[in-house]
C-alpha cells in the first residue's frame, strides 16, 4: 500500500475540477492533484460523443470568465470544440502535470486530521482538503427492459457511443426523447434508413437560433475583446430575465416558450393535430428542463422517422415490441439520461465519528451553499446539492463556488473547516421551503428530485446565488487547528 501526502485532492477533471485548479494556481497554491478515473480529461464532454452532441447554453457564456474564447464555431458549441477548449485551458494554465489519470476513487475517510483516499488500484493518498468535482451528469441511466439481453444488434447508451460507429443506412431505435435524444434524432434522421423514437412524456421545446459564427464576428471579437464580454453579458441577461421568469411561471416569458413550441409544431405537422397534441406537455413550463432545438420537430416529421408513444413491452432479438407491434432494428440507442441521485454514489465517504455520507444523506442530499455539509470537515463539493441551474451556465455558478472554496481555505489557515450543523439545517429548511413553492414541485418525477425532495436545483436567480456565495457568513463555519 502506497501512501502519498497532498494538501488538496480534487476528484474529477471536468469543468469543475479544471476551473478550481486554475483558480488555486492564480492564488499561489500549487500543492494539489486532480484525480481522474479515465485516461483523459473532460468529464461529460469526453464521454458524450454521440452525433449532434453539444451544449444547451450559448457558447459565449460556456467558458471560464478568466479564459474567454472568441472563436467558437457555432452560437451553440459542439462537443468536440468544447473538449478542445478544456484541453487548451489545461495546457495554457499548466494543469496537465497536476492530473493523475487512471485514478478511480473508491473510498475517502476523515481520520481527524486528513482525508485518506483509497484508489481502485489499492493505493492510498492523504490530503488535508478533499474536493468533489465529479458533477451531477456522469452515470448513464439505462432502463431495465424485458429481453434486453436477447437483442442481436448493437445496443448502447448515448454516453457510451462506440468509437466510429456510423448510423448510415441503419434501422435505428432510440429510447428516450429528452436532452440527448433531442440532439441525436435530427442527426440520425439525416443518414439512417429508418429511425423509430420510443417517446414518453413530451417536453417544452424552445427555439435555439443556432448558426455558425461569421468570420467577421470572430475578427471583431478578437480585435475588440469588449465585444465578447458584451455578448457574454447579453446571453447571461437573457437567461436571467427571460428564461428564469419563464421557469417562475411569469405569464409573458412562459407564454413565449409555449408560443415557440406550438409554432414549431404547427410548421412541422400542419395537418396533424393529434401529433401536435401528443407532443405538447400537460405540465407548466419549466417543471422539467426546457429543451432547445431548431430541428427536432422537423426531424420527427420526416418520412423515415416514426414516433411510438405506446410503452415498450419488451425487447426481442430483432427489435422492440411496443403497443403489441414488433419493430425491427439493427441499432438500439438509449438516450435515457443519467442517474443524478444520490450524489457521490460511487464513492464511500466516511466523515467524523465514522459516519457515512450515504447515511448522512439518506433523506436526500443537502449542503450549505451547495458546497459543505456538517460532520465532513475539509470536504468541498462543486456542483453539489441544490446548485443546478435551468436558465444559465453552470460554469457561471461554478466560478462562484471556486471563490467560496478559496475564501474558506484562506480562513482555515491550513487547519480544518466544517459547516455548523445548525446553520446548515436552517439553510436547507429555507431552500426546501422555497423549492416546494416552485414549478419543479408540480411534477411527480424528474431528474431534479430524489423521491419527493428536490435535491438538484437552486431555487433562485443566478444573481442571488453569486451574491450569497460572494459574501458568506464565516460565523456559520467552524475552524480548527
Secondary structure, DSSP 8 states (H G I E B T S, - for coil): --EEEEEEEEE--SHHHHHHHHHHHHTT---EEEEESSSSS-THHHH--STT-B-SS-GGGSS-GGG--S--SBSS-BHHHHHHHHHHHHHHTT-GGGEEET--EEEEEE-SSSEEEEETTS-EEEEEEEEE---SS-SB-----TTGGG--SEEEEGGG--TT---TT-EEEEE--SHHHHHHHHHHHHH-SEEEEE--S---EE-----B--HHHHHHHHH-HHHHHHHHHHHHHHIIIIIHHHHTT-HHHHHHHHHHHHHHHHHH-TT-HHHHHHTS-SS-TTSS--EE-SSHHHHHTSTTEEEE-S-EEEE-SSEEEETTEEEE-SEEEE---B---STTTTSEEE-GGG-BHHHHTTT----BTTTB-TT-TTEEETT-TT-B-SSS-HHHHHHHHHHHHHHHHHHHTTSEEEE-HHHHHHHHHHHHHHHHTSGGGGSS--TTEETTEE-SB-SS-HHHHHHHHHT--GGGEEEE-
